[in-house]
Amino acid sequence: MTTAAAPPRVPEAIHRRRWAILCTLVLALLVVVLDNSILNVAMKTIATPAPVGLGATQSDLEWSINSYTLVFAGLLFTSGLLGDRFGRKRALLAGMVVFGIASLLSALAGTPGQLVGFRALMGVGAALAMPATLAIIMNVFERSEQPKAIGIWAGAVGLAIAIGPITGGVLIEHFWWGSVFLINVPIVIVAVIAMVLLVPESKDPNPGRLDPVGVLLSIIGLVALIYGIIKGGELADFTDVQAWGPVLVGLVALAAFVWFERRTAHPALDVTWFRNKVFSASVVVVGVVFFALMGVSFFGVFYIQSVRGYSALQAGLLMLPLAAAQLLFAPRARLVVDRFGVAATAAVGMLLIAAGFVGYAVLTATTPIWVLIVLGLLMGAGMAHVMPPVTVAIMGSLPREKAGAGSAVNNTFRQVGGSLGVAVLGAVLSTVYRDHMSDTLAQLPAELRDKAGESLEATLAVAGRMGPKGAALLAPADDAFISAMHVVASLSAGITVVGALIAWFLLPRKAAGPTGGPGAGAAEVADRRESAVAEA
């Protein structure tokens, strides 16, 4: 008895333009991810009094970033559900239009408060668009090509993170601060036109009844959790009630969400997905990768600019090796997975990232700059062999009609992991830095002592105001920061090794097979059943 091959799931008309569709989705992804990294370069200019900037305070600057992160992370899951129910193309277009309008408003903001509000609106647009990009990929590519497409998608994320500071540096050098937002508008216009012409609509054919209670609990839980994490990072003290209070509220709301979803007849999220060890391990690995990576990007910028004295543009250029490695290896990671399996590929990729952190743990103020380039290539290659296979594992373990929800869960864990990385590792960096500077700062006047101890940048600012007397602070500040960086890099390396162990023991040894063999995921089995029923 012979088994006929399953017919293609994707209509021929869509299949022919799949790569053009992917390019359009990558364009949307680039503008959303690039925006957060491009803003960092404009911070000092925005803090400058008008007419050059907005005269933003440190708190204003922090919330111009955090308002976006808070809304983006809080709405990701809900946006994925809306895309599955009402149409992923609609969600993508709505997200891009909102993002474009909010970018224009941000560029024209006249006060720091307006900028914070418009940045939050940009977060709404990004949350609508981001899950839809990955969900559409799962519906326009046949399963055999999905790993390559997801590899390109993952590489685009790395590219956006790297080119953001470069783009921002060029714009700030030649135009006013609002140009870092205004540049989004023409890109969004081109992307929207391409989406209308190329991207097909797809949605869950049987979405079931709405689950407003579950959706509300998920939003409350994620927003409160992320807010508490951000606040703890700002205060460098997670024992403060302003930090642990919201975190507790968020955890309670998320626990109530899980309890409710297990008992309702029409859950927003099928929590039984997490019983699948491949799904659970994959989302944990995603969170661990971004926990560590966002931490290193946090201290890496200060090391390159403040300790080594490079400009923002030069610092951005030094991020290019990380992006180049991802662009080179991510689309080809599927070939490694085919040969060695998901578990081995992801575990070795995590170990490469850990090795990069070990490199950061031994850097000094005089280390040759080519070492940073090698570390960037090493970590980029590691990420390229982690993100595509675990993303494929997440999406492949779910029915394709739930692609939006699966993409949202993937992005939510990534965002929560990244926020935790910045907050926790940032707090560790600040604490160790202050401890190492305590004796030096004790010699300063009381009114300068606390301010100078906040961070390396704050110490350098105080030293600049003190004139020649401030020169005595520079060498101790560099030494204290490098010591703190070594602690954070070592901690990141340890966390990444734990992620490697999770990948090795819990991810599948083989890639999902195309014919339903031992490696086939539940989603692929479901697809073949659909095809069999259709043929019958």
C-alpha positions as CSV (number, residue, x, y, z in Angstrom):
1,M,0.0,0.0,0.0
2,T,1.4,3.4,-1.0
3,T,0.5,6.7,0.6
4,A,-0.1,9.6,-1.7
5,A,1.7,12.8,-0.8
6,A,-0.4,15.4,0.9
7,P,-1.5,18.2,-1.5
8,P,-0.1,21.6,-1.0
9,R,-1.8,23.6,1.8
10,V,-1.1,27.0,0.2
11,P,-2.9,28.0,-3.0
12,E,-0.7,28.3,-6.1
13,A,-1.4,32.0,-6.6
14,I,-0.1,32.8,-3.0
15,H,2.7,30.3,-3.3
16,R,4.1,32.1,-6.3
17,R,4.5,35.4,-4.5
18,R,5.5,34.0,-1.1
19,W,9.0,35.6,-1.2
20,A,7.6,39.0,-2.1
21,I,5.2,38.6,0.8
22,L,8.1,37.8,3.1
23,C,10.0,40.9,2.0
24,T,6.9,43.0,2.8
25,L,6.6,41.4,6.3
26,V,10.3,41.9,6.9
27,L,9.9,45.6,6.0
28,A,7.1,45.9,8.7
29,L,9.3,44.0,11.2
30,L,12.3,46.2,10.5
31,V,10.5,49.4,11.2
32,V,8.9,48.2,14.4
33,V,12.0,46.7,15.9
34,L,14.4,49.4,14.6
35,D,12.4,52.1,16.3
36,N,13.3,51.1,19.8
37,S,17.0,50.9,19.2
38,I,17.1,54.1,17.1
39,L,15.6,56.2,19.9
40,N,18.5,55.5,22.3
41,V,20.8,57.6,20.1
42,A,18.5,60.6,20.3
43,M,18.2,60.6,24.1
44,K,20.8,63.3,24.8
45,T,19.4,65.6,22.1
46,I,15.9,65.2,23.4
47,A,17.1,66.1,26.9
48,T,18.6,69.4,25.5
49,P,16.4,72.5,26.2
50,A,14.3,73.9,23.3
51,P,14.7,74.7,20.5
52,V,17.3,71.9,20.0
53,G,15.4,69.3,22.1
54,L,12.5,69.1,24.5
55,G,14.3,69.7,27.8
56,A,13.3,66.2,28.9
57,T,14.2,65.0,32.4
58,Q,15.8,61.6,33.1
59,S,12.4,60.3,34.1
60,D,10.9,61.7,30.8
61,L,13.5,59.9,28.8
62,E,13.1,56.6,30.6
63,W,9.3,56.7,30.0
64,S,9.6,57.7,26.4
65,I,11.1,54.2,26.0
66,N,9.2,52.4,28.7
67,S,5.7,53.6,27.6
68,Y,6.3,51.9,24.3
69,T,7.6,48.7,25.9
70,L,4.8,48.6,28.4
71,V,2.0,48.9,25.9
72,F,3.7,46.7,23.3
73,A,4.2,43.8,25.8
74,G,0.9,44.2,27.4
75,L,-1.1,44.0,24.2
76,L,0.9,41.4,22.2
77,F,-1.1,38.4,23.3
78,T,-4.5,40.1,22.8
79,S,-3.4,41.4,19.4
80,G,-2.4,37.8,18.3
81,L,-5.9,36.6,19.3
82,L,-7.6,39.5,17.4
83,G,-5.6,38.6,14.3
84,D,-6.6,35.0,14.5
85,R,-10.3,36.0,14.9
86,F,-10.8,38.9,12.6
87,G,-7.9,38.5,10.1
88,R,-4.1,38.7,10.3
89,K,-3.9,41.0,7.3
90,R,-6.4,43.4,8.9
91,A,-4.4,43.3,12.2
92,L,-1.1,44.0,10.3
93,L,-2.5,46.9,8.3
94,A,-4.2,48.4,11.3
95,G,-1.0,48.1,13.3
96,M,1.2,49.7,10.6
97,V,-1.3,52.6,10.1
98,V,-1.4,53.3,13.8
99,F,2.4,53.0,14.0
100,G,2.9,55.4,11.1
101,I,0.5,58.0,12.5
102,A,2.0,57.8,16.0
103,S,5.5,58.1,14.5
104,L,4.5,61.4,12.8
105,L,2.9,62.7,16.0
106,S,6.1,61.7,18.0
107,A,8.2,63.6,15.5
108,L,6.1,66.7,16.0
109,A,5.7,66.4,19.9
110,G,6.1,69.7,21.6
111,T,6.6,68.5,25.2
112,P,8.1,65.4,26.9
113,G,4.6,64.4,28.0
114,Q,3.3,64.4,24.5
115,L,6.3,62.3,23.4
116,V,5.6,59.7,26.1
117,G,1.9,59.5,25.1
118,F,2.6,59.2,21.3
119,R,5.3,56.5,22.1
120,A,2.6,54.5,23.9
121,L,0.4,54.8,20.8
122,M,3.3,53.5,18.7
123,G,3.3,50.5,21.1
124,V,-0.3,49.8,20.2
125,G,0.6,49.7,16.5
126,A,3.6,47.5,17.0
127,A,1.6,45.1,19.2
128,L,-1.0,44.7,16.4
129,A,1.6,44.2,13.6
130,M,4.3,42.0,15.3
131,P,2.4,38.8,15.9
132,A,0.7,39.0,12.5
133,T,4.1,38.9,10.6
134,L,5.0,35.5,11.9
135,A,1.4,34.1,11.7
136,I,1.2,35.1,8.0
137,I,4.5,33.4,7.3
138,M,3.1,30.2,8.7
139,N,0.1,30.5,6.3
140,V,1.9,31.4,3.0
141,F,4.8,29.0,3.2
142,E,4.6,25.2,2.9
143,R,5.9,23.5,6.0
144,S,9.1,22.5,4.2
145,E,10.0,26.1,3.6
146,Q,8.9,27.6,6.9
147,P,12.3,27.1,8.7
148,K,14.1,29.1,5.9
149,A,11.4,31.8,6.0
150,I,11.5,32.0,9.8
151,G,15.3,32.2,9.6
152,I,15.1,35.2,7.4
153,W,12.5,36.7,9.8
154,A,14.8,36.1,12.8
155,G,17.7,37.6,10.9
156,A,15.7,40.7,10.2
157,V,15.2,41.3,14.0
158,G,19.0,41.2,14.5
159,L,19.5,43.5,11.6
160,A,17.0,46.0,13.0
161,I,18.6,46.0,16.4
162,A,22.1,46.7,14.9
163,I,21.2,49.3,12.3
164,G,19.0,51.3,14.7
165,P,21.9,53.1,16.4
166,I,23.7,53.7,13.0
167,T,20.6,55.2,11.4
168,G,19.9,57.3,14.5
169,G,23.4,58.6,14.6
170,V,23.3,59.7,11.0
171,L,20.0,61.4,11.4
172,I,20.9,63.2,14.6
173,E,24.1,64.4,13.0
174,H,22.3,66.0,10.1
175,F,18.7,66.7,11.2
176,W,16.6,67.5,14.3
177,W,15.7,64.9,16.9
178,G,12.2,64.2,15.5
179,S,13.8,62.8,12.3
180,V,14.3,59.5,14.2
181,F,10.5,59.1,14.2
182,L,9.7,60.8,10.9
183,I,11.8,58.3,9.0
184,N,9.3,55.6,9.9
185,V,6.5,57.4,7.9
186,P,7.7,56.7,4.3
187,I,8.7,53.2,5.2
188,V,5.2,52.5,6.6
189,I,3.5,54.0,3.5
190,V,5.6,51.7,1.2
191,A,4.9,48.7,3.5
192,V,1.1,49.3,3.6
193,I,0.8,49.6,-0.2
194,A,2.8,46.4,-0.6
195,M,0.6,44.6,2.0
196,V,-2.6,45.7,0.3
197,L,-1.3,44.4,-3.0
198,L,0.5,41.2,-1.9
199,V,-0.5,39.8,1.5
200,P,-3.4,37.4,1.6
201,E,-5.9,37.4,4.4
202,S,-6.0,34.4,6.8
203,K,-7.7,33.7,10.1
204,D,-9.0,31.0,12.3
205,P,-12.1,29.4,10.6
206,N,-13.5,28.4,14.0
207,P,-12.5,31.0,16.5
208,G,-15.2,30.1,19.1
209,R,-16.8,32.6,21.4
210,L,-15.0,35.6,22.7
211,D,-13.3,35.4,26.1
212,P,-13.3,38.9,27.5
213,V,-12.4,37.8,31.0
214,G,-9.3,36.0,29.9
215,V,-8.3,38.8,27.6
216,L,-8.7,41.4,30.4
217,L,-6.7,39.2,32.9
218,S,-3.9,38.7,30.4
219,I,-3.6,42.5,29.8
220,I,-3.7,43.3,33.5
221,G,-1.2,40.6,34.3
222,L,1.3,41.5,31.6
223,V,1.1,45.3,32.0
224,A,1.5,45.0,35.8
225,L,4.4,42.5,35.5
226,I,6.3,44.6,33.0
227,Y,5.7,47.8,34.9
228,G,7.0,46.3,38.1
229,I,10.1,45.0,36.3
230,I,10.7,48.4,34.7
231,K,10.3,50.2,38.0
232,G,12.6,47.8,39.8
233,G,15.3,48.5,37.1
234,E,14.8,52.2,37.5
235,L,15.1,52.1,41.3
236,A,17.8,49.4,41.1
237,D,15.9,47.9,44.1
238,F,13.3,45.2,43.6
239,T,12.5,45.2,47.4
240,D,10.8,48.5,47.0
241,V,7.0,48.3,47.1
242,Q,6.8,50.3,43.8
243,A,8.6,47.4,42.1
244,W,7.4,44.2,43.9
245,G,3.8,45.5,44.3
246,P,3.0,45.6,40.6
247,V,5.0,42.4,40.0
248,L,2.8,40.7,42.6
249,V,-0.4,42.1,41.1
250,G,0.8,40.9,37.6
251,L,1.7,37.4,38.8
252,V,-1.7,37.1,40.7
253,A,-3.6,38.2,37.5
254,L,-1.7,35.8,35.3
255,A,-2.3,32.9,37.8
256,A,-6.0,33.9,37.7
257,F,-5.8,33.9,33.9
258,V,-4.4,30.3,33.8
259,W,-7.0,29.2,36.4
260,F,-9.9,30.7,34.4
261,E,-8.6,29.5,31.0
262,R,-8.5,25.9,32.3
263,R,-12.2,26.1,33.3
264,T,-13.8,28.1,30.6
265,A,-15.4,26.4,27.5
266,H,-13.9,29.0,25.1
267,P,-10.4,29.9,26.4
268,A,-8.5,32.8,24.8
269,L,-5.4,30.6,25.3
270,D,-5.4,26.8,25.4
271,V,-3.1,26.4,28.4
272,T,-2.8,22.7,27.6
273,W,-0.3,23.8,25.0
274,F,2.2,24.2,27.8
275,R,1.9,20.5,28.6
276,N,3.8,20.0,25.3
277,K,7.4,20.0,26.5
278,V,8.7,21.2,23.1
279,F,6.4,24.3,23.2
280,S,7.2,25.1,26.8
281,A,11.0,24.6,26.5
282,S,11.1,26.7,23.3
283,V,9.3,29.7,24.8
284,V,11.6,29.5,27.9
285,V,14.7,29.4,25.7
286,V,13.4,32.5,23.8
287,G,13.0,34.3,27.1
288,V,16.4,33.3,28.3
289,V,18.1,34.4,25.1
290,F,16.6,37.8,25.2
291,F,17.1,38.1,29.0
292,A,20.8,37.8,28.5
293,L,21.1,39.6,25.2
294,M,19.3,42.7,26.3
295,G,21.5,42.8,29.3
296,V,24.6,42.8,27.3
297,S,23.3,45.4,24.9
298,F,22.6,47.5,27.9
299,F,26.1,47.5,29.3
300,G,27.8,47.1,25.9
301,V,26.8,50.6,24.8
302,F,28.2,52.2,27.9
303,Y,31.4,50.3,27.6
304,I,31.9,51.3,24.0
305,Q,30.9,54.9,24.3
306,S,31.7,55.9,27.9
307,V,34.8,53.8,28.6
308,R,36.3,53.5,25.2
309,G,35.2,56.9,23.9
310,Y,33.5,55.9,20.6
311,S,30.7,58.0,19.2
312,A,27.1,56.8,19.0
313,L,27.5,56.1,15.3
314,Q,30.8,54.2,15.8
315,A,29.1,52.2,18.6
316,G,26.3,51.3,16.1
317,L,28.8,50.2,13.6
318,L,30.4,47.9,16.2
319,M,27.0,46.2,16.4
320,L,27.1,45.3,12.7
321,P,29.1,42.0,13.2
322,L,26.3,40.6,15.4
323,A,23.7,41.5,12.8
324,A,25.8,40.2,9.9
325,A,26.3,36.9,11.6
326,Q,22.6,36.6,12.1
327,L,21.8,37.5,8.5
328,L,24.3,35.0,7.2
329,F,23.5,32.0,9.4
330,A,19.8,32.4,10.4
331,P,18.4,31.4,7.0
332,R,20.8,28.4,6.9
333,A,20.1,27.2,10.4
334,R,17.6,24.7,9.0
335,L,20.4,22.8,7.3
336,V,22.2,22.4,10.7
337,V,18.9,21.3,12.3
338,D,18.4,18.7,9.5
339,R,21.8,17.2,10.2
340,F,22.1,17.4,14.0
341,G,18.5,18.0,15.3
342,V,16.8,20.9,17.1
343,A,18.2,20.1,20.6
344,A,21.9,20.0,19.6
345,T,21.6,23.0,17.3
346,A,19.9,25.3,19.8
347,A,22.1,24.1,22.7
348,V,25.3,24.7,20.8
349,G,23.9,28.1,19.7
350,M,23.3,29.0,23.4
351,L,26.8,27.9,24.3
352,L,28.2,30.2,21.6
353,I,26.2,33.1,23.1
354,A,27.6,32.1,26.6
355,A,31.1,32.1,25.2
356,G,30.5,35.7,24.0
357,F,29.5,36.7,27.5
358,V,32.7,35.1,28.8
359,G,34.6,37.3,26.4
360,Y,32.9,40.4,27.8
361,A,33.8,39.2,31.3
362,V,37.5,39.6,30.6
363,L,37.4,42.8,28.6
364,T,39.5,45.7,29.9
365,A,39.7,49.4,29.0
366,T,42.5,48.7,26.5
367,T,41.4,45.5,24.9
368,P,41.9,45.6,21.1
369,I,38.7,46.6,19.4
370,W,38.8,43.6,17.0
371,V,38.0,41.5,20.0
372,L,34.6,43.2,20.2
373,I,34.1,42.4,16.5
374,V,34.9,38.7,17.1
375,L,32.5,38.6,20.1
376,G,29.7,40.1,18.0
377,L,30.2,37.5,15.3
378,L,30.3,34.7,17.9
379,M,27.1,35.9,19.6
380,G,25.3,36.6,16.3
381,A,26.1,33.1,15.0
382,G,24.8,31.7,18.3
383,M,21.5,33.6,18.1
384,A,21.2,32.5,14.4
385,H,21.2,28.9,15.5
386,V,18.8,29.4,18.4
387,M,16.0,31.7,17.3
388,P,14.9,30.1,14.0
389,P,14.8,26.5,15.3
390,V,13.0,27.3,18.5
391,T,10.6,29.6,16.7
392,V,9.8,26.8,14.2
393,A,9.4,24.4,17.2
394,I,6.9,26.8,18.8
395,M,4.9,27.4,15.7
396,G,5.1,23.8,14.5
397,S,3.7,22.4,17.7
398,L,0.4,24.3,17.2
399,P,-2.4,24.1,14.7
400,R,-1.8,26.6,12.0
401,E,-5.2,28.3,12.6
402,K,-3.8,29.4,15.9
403,A,-0.7,30.9,14.4
404,G,-1.5,34.4,15.7
405,A,-1.8,33.2,19.2
406,G,1.4,31.1,18.9
407,S,3.3,34.1,17.5
408,A,2.0,36.3,20.3
409,V,3.1,33.8,23.0
410,N,6.6,33.7,21.3
411,N,6.9,37.5,21.2
412,T,5.5,37.9,24.7
413,F,8.1,35.6,26.2
414,R,10.8,37.4,24.2
415,Q,9.6,40.9,25.4
416,V,9.2,39.8,29.1
417,G,12.7,38.2,28.9
418,G,14.2,41.3,27.4
419,S,12.6,43.6,29.9
420,L,13.7,41.4,32.8
421,G,17.2,41.4,31.3
422,V,17.5,45.2,31.2
423,A,15.9,45.6,34.6
424,V,17.6,42.8,36.6
425,L,21.0,43.0,35.0
426,G,20.8,46.8,34.9
427,A,20.1,46.8,38.7
428,V,23.1,44.4,39.3
429,L,25.3,46.7,37.2
430,S,24.3,49.8,39.1
431,T,24.7,48.0,42.5
432,V,28.1,46.7,41.8
433,Y,29.2,50.0,40.3
434,R,28.1,51.9,43.4
435,D,29.8,49.5,45.7
436,H,33.1,49.8,43.8
437,M,32.8,53.6,43.7
438,S,31.8,54.1,47.4
439,D,35.3,55.0,48.7
440,T,35.9,57.5,45.8
441,L,32.5,59.1,46.1
442,A,32.9,59.5,49.9
443,Q,35.4,62.2,49.1
444,L,32.8,64.3,47.2
445,P,30.5,67.0,48.7
446,A,27.3,65.5,50.0
447,E,25.2,67.3,47.3
448,L,27.1,65.6,44.5
449,R,27.7,62.1,46.1
450,D,24.3,60.5,45.4
451,K,24.0,61.9,41.9
452,A,27.5,60.8,40.9
453,G,26.8,57.3,42.2
454,E,23.8,56.6,40.0
455,S,25.8,55.4,37.0
456,L,29.0,55.8,34.9
457,E,27.3,58.5,32.8
458,A,26.2,60.4,36.0
459,T,29.8,60.2,37.4
460,L,31.2,61.5,34.2
461,A,28.7,64.4,34.1
462,V,29.6,65.3,37.7
463,A,33.3,65.1,36.9
464,G,32.7,67.5,33.9
465,R,31.0,70.0,36.1
466,M,33.9,69.9,38.7
467,G,36.5,71.0,36.1
468,P,40.1,69.9,36.7
469,K,39.2,68.4,40.1
470,G,36.8,66.0,38.4
471,A,39.6,64.3,36.6
472,A,40.3,62.2,39.7
473,L,36.9,60.5,39.2
474,L,37.6,59.2,35.7
475,A,39.9,56.3,36.2
476,P,38.1,54.9,39.3
477,A,34.8,55.2,37.4
478,D,36.1,53.2,34.4
479,D,37.5,50.6,36.7
480,A,34.3,50.3,38.7
481,F,32.2,50.0,35.5
482,I,34.4,47.4,34.0
483,S,34.2,45.4,37.3
484,A,30.4,45.7,37.3
485,M,30.3,44.6,33.6
486,H,32.4,41.5,34.4
487,V,29.9,40.5,37.1
488,V,26.9,41.1,34.8
489,A,28.6,39.3,31.8
490,S,29.4,36.3,34.1
491,L,25.8,36.2,35.3
492,S,24.5,36.3,31.8
493,A,26.9,33.5,30.8
494,G,25.6,31.3,33.6
495,I,21.9,32.0,32.7
496,T,22.6,31.2,29.0
497,V,24.3,27.9,30.0
498,V,21.1,27.0,31.9
499,G,19.2,27.8,28.7
500,A,21.5,25.5,26.8
501,L,20.8,22.7,29.2
502,I,17.0,23.3,28.8
503,A,17.4,23.1,25.0
504,W,19.5,20.0,25.1
505,F,17.2,18.0,27.4
506,L,13.8,19.2,26.4
507,L,13.9,20.1,22.8
508,P,13.4,17.3,20.2
509,R,16.5,15.5,18.9
510,K,15.3,15.6,15.3
511,A,13.5,18.2,13.2
512,A,9.8,17.8,12.5
513,G,9.6,15.3,9.6
514,P,7.6,16.1,6.5
515,T,5.8,12.8,6.4
516,G,4.7,12.2,9.9
517,G,7.6,10.4,11.3
518,P,8.7,10.5,14.9
519,G,9.7,14.1,14.6
520,A,6.4,15.4,13.2
521,G,4.7,18.0,15.3
522,A,1.0,18.0,16.2
523,A,0.3,20.8,13.8
524,E,1.7,18.9,10.8
525,V,-0.4,15.8,11.7
526,A,-3.4,18.0,11.9
527,D,-2.6,19.5,8.4
528,R,-2.3,16.0,6.9
529,R,-5.6,15.0,8.5
530,E,-7.2,18.1,6.9
531,S,-5.7,17.1,3.5
532,A,-6.9,13.5,3.9
533,V,-10.5,14.6,4.7
534,A,-10.5,17.0,1.7
535,E,-9.3,14.2,-0.7
536,A,-12.0,11.8,0.7
